[in-house]
C-alpha cells in the first residue's frame, strides 16, 4: 500500500501475480521514495517521538508550522540552519535548499535575513525575489 497525494492510498496487485500489467501508480519512478509510504498532510500521531532522537534535539520541530514534518527533518539533517529559520518564524522557507545554501555561505545574507525576518514572516516571497532584493540592496 502506498500513498499518493492526488489519489490517496492505493493497492497494486501486480507484484503478487494477481494482475497481468502494472497500473501507473505501481511504477517506482512515479513518486519520491521517501514520501510514498505516508500522507504528508495527515497529522502526526506522536510528534514528541521525533524529539527523542539526539540528532533532532535542536531542530525546533515543535515550532515548525508546515505540513510535511518528514521533509523538514530530512532537510534539517543536511542543513541545520533550518533551525534558525523556524526560530525567526519563517517555517515556510525552512525547506528551501537554495535559501539554506546561501545562508550557510554568506554571513551578510544571514544578518540581512534576520533584519528583514518580520517582513518575510508576513509575506510569502519567492526565493528568487529574496535573493534579487539582497543582491540589489533592496529593503
Residue pairs with C-beta under 8 A, 6 or more apart in sequence:
1 9
1 10
1 11
2 9
2 10
2 12
2 25
2 31
2 36
2 37
3 9
3 35
3 36
3 37
3 38
3 39
4 10
4 25
4 30
4 31
4 36
5 39
5 40
5 41
7 25
8 39
9 39
10 23
10 25
12 19
12 22
12 23
12 25
12 26
13 19
14 21
14 22
14 23
14 26
15 26
24 30
34 70
34 71
34 74
35 68
35 70
35 71
38 70
40 67
40 68
40 70
40 71
41 67
41 68
44 50
44 69
47 61
47 62
47 69
48 62
50 56
50 59
50 61
50 69
50 73
51 57
51 59
51 61
51 62
55 77
56 73
56 76
58 80
58 83
59 72
59 73
59 76
59 82
59 83
60 82
60 83
60 86
60 87
61 69
61 72
61 73
61 76
63 86
63 87
63 91
64 72
64 86
64 91
64 94
65 91
65 92
66 72
66 91
66 92
66 94
66 95
68 95
71 95
72 82
72 94
72 95
75 82
75 94
75 95
75 97
75 100
76 82
76 83
79 97
79 100
79 101
79 104
81 100
81 103
81 104
82 94
82 95
82 100
84 103
84 110
85 91
85 93
85 94
85 99
85 100
85 103
86 94
88 113
88 114
88 117
88 120
88 121
89 117
89 121
90 113
90 117
90 120
90 121
92 124
93 99
93 120
93 127
96 127
98 127
98 131
99 127
99 130
99 131
102 109
102 131
103 109
103 110
103 113
109 134
112 134
112 139
113 120
113 130
116 139
119 139
120 130
132 138
133 139
